[in-house]
């Protein structure tokens, strides 16, 4: 059975840096950038990408809907390549 890893994409220019996504993430994947976007807000980004499981909690709670979550299946090392 393949493992699943998640990934998020944040619309940087639309993010207002409310940090709700950070609090909701069970694996502390999301951090706030030191840089600011065009509106002057620190925006969310994947600080710990290996920890993301694609649960989508961050996207569900985002008040502006700027987070998209993807799930990617990873091949296990012991699977045979055909």
C-alpha positions as CSV (number, residue, x, y, z in Angstrom):
1,X,0.0,0.0,0.0
2,X,1.3,3.4,-1.0
3,X,1.9,6.1,1.6
4,X,0.1,9.4,1.2
5,X,1.8,12.8,1.6
6,X,0.0,16.1,1.5
7,X,0.9,19.4,0.2
8,X,-0.6,22.9,0.4
9,X,-0.6,25.8,-1.9
10,X,-1.3,29.2,-0.5
11,X,-2.4,32.2,-2.6
12,X,0.2,34.4,-1.1
13,X,-1.3,37.7,-2.3
14,X,-4.7,36.9,-0.8
15,X,-3.5,35.6,2.5
16,X,-4.1,38.0,5.4
17,X,-1.8,36.2,7.9
18,X,-4.6,35.4,10.4
19,X,-2.7,32.3,11.6
20,X,-5.9,30.2,12.0
21,X,-4.4,27.6,9.7
22,X,-1.3,27.3,11.9
23,X,-3.4,26.6,15.0
24,X,-5.5,24.0,13.2
25,X,-2.7,22.0,11.7
26,X,-2.2,18.8,13.7
27,X,1.4,18.3,12.5
28,X,2.7,21.9,12.8
29,X,3.3,22.1,9.0
30,X,2.4,25.7,8.5
31,X,4.5,28.7,9.4
32,X,4.2,32.4,8.7
33,X,6.7,34.0,6.2
34,X,9.1,36.7,7.4
35,X,8.4,38.5,4.1
36,X,5.1,40.3,3.4
37,X,2.8,40.2,0.5
38,X,1.6,43.2,-1.6
39,X,-0.9,44.1,1.1
40,X,1.7,44.1,3.9
41,X,0.7,40.8,5.5
42,X,3.0,38.0,6.6
43,X,1.5,35.0,4.7
44,X,1.3,31.3,5.5
45,X,3.6,28.7,3.9
46,X,4.6,25.1,4.3
47,X,7.4,25.3,6.9
48,X,7.5,21.5,7.5
49,X,6.5,19.9,4.2
50,X,7.4,16.3,5.3
51,X,4.8,16.5,8.1
52,X,1.8,17.2,5.9
53,X,-0.7,14.4,5.6
54,X,-3.2,16.3,3.5
55,X,-5.9,16.4,6.2
56,X,-7.2,19.8,4.8
57,X,-8.0,21.2,8.2
58,X,-6.1,24.4,7.1
59,X,-8.2,24.8,4.0
60,X,-11.5,24.2,5.8
61,X,-10.8,26.9,8.5
62,X,-9.2,29.5,6.2
63,X,-11.7,32.4,6.3
64,X,-10.6,33.7,2.8
65,X,-10.3,30.3,1.1
66,X,-6.7,30.9,0.0
67,X,-5.3,27.4,0.8
68,X,-5.6,24.4,-1.6
69,X,-4.6,20.9,-0.4
70,X,-3.2,18.2,-2.5
71,X,-2.6,14.5,-1.7
72,X,0.2,12.6,-3.4
73,X,0.8,8.9,-3.3
74,X,4.4,7.9,-2.6
75,X,5.8,4.6,-3.8
76,X,7.1,2.4,-1.0
77,X,10.7,1.3,-1.3
78,X,9.8,-2.4,-1.4
79,X,7.3,-2.1,-4.2
80,X,8.5,-3.6,-7.5
81,X,8.8,-1.3,-10.5
82,X,7.2,-2.8,-13.6
